[in-house]
Amino acid sequence: MTEPTNADGDTRGPLAPDRGPPRARRRTFAAVLGDLRAVDGALYGAVAATSTPTLDRALRRLSHAADHAKVSLGIAGALALGGARPRRAALVGVGAVAVASVSANLLGKRLVRRARPDREAARVTVDRHVPMPASASFPSGHTASAVAFATAVGVILPVAAVPLGALAGAVGYSRVHTGVHYPGDVAAGAVLGIASAAVALAVAAAAPAAGPRPVRPPAAA
C-alpha cells in the first residue's frame, strides 16, 4: 500500500508522517551548538588578546610539565612514600589518570575530531607557545588526567583536595593560555576527569569485597 498523495503527487498532507518536530529539534540543537562554539571561540580570543607577560613563562612550563601526566605521577610517587592511606590515594589516583587518558585519547578525540585552534590567527604571543599537538582538540587530555588525579586523591586524602584541585585548574587553564585548546575542550576534560575518578574510586571500593573471605575458626563444641 502506497502512502496517500495530494494533487501535486507528493506525500505531504494530514495522513503523511509528521517529520516536522524532529527536524525542528535538530535545527535548534545545531543553532545552540553554533552559539556555544561562538562563545568558546570568543573566550579563546579574549585569553589570547590579554597581555600577561609575568604569567606566560610559568604557565608554559606548567603545561610542559603536565605532558603525559608527569606532574600527577610525580606527586603520586611522593605520596607512595607516606603511610598506608597516602599510598592508597596514590594508587587510586594513578588508576584514575589511566582511565582518563584512555577515555580522552582513544574515545573522545577519535569520536569528536575537533580541529585545534588557529593559534597564529588568534595572535597568541610566541612567549606562550608549547608544541601544538597533532591529536584532536576535544577533550583536553591534560585536564582530564589532572582533574581525575586531584579528585581521586582528594576523596581519599581530603587534606590534599584543595591544593591538587588548584593545580588541576591551573593545568587546564595553561592549555588555553598556551593556545593549544579552546575553553570548551578544557571544560569537557574536567567533566571526564571527574567521571574517571568516580570509576577508579568505585573499583577501589569494590576490590576488598572481591577478595577471598577470611576463614573463621570452627565454633567450640
Salt bridges, closest charged atoms under 4 A:
ASP10 OD2 - ARG12 NH2 2.66
ASP40 OD2 - ARG114 NH1 2.96
ASP56 OD1 - ARG128 NE 3.10
ASP56 OD1 - HIS177 NE2 2.70
ASP67 OD2 - HIS64 ND1 3.76
ASP67 OD1 - HIS142 NE2 2.69
ASP185 OD1 - ARG114 NH1 2.86
ASP185 OD2 - HIS181 ND1 3.33
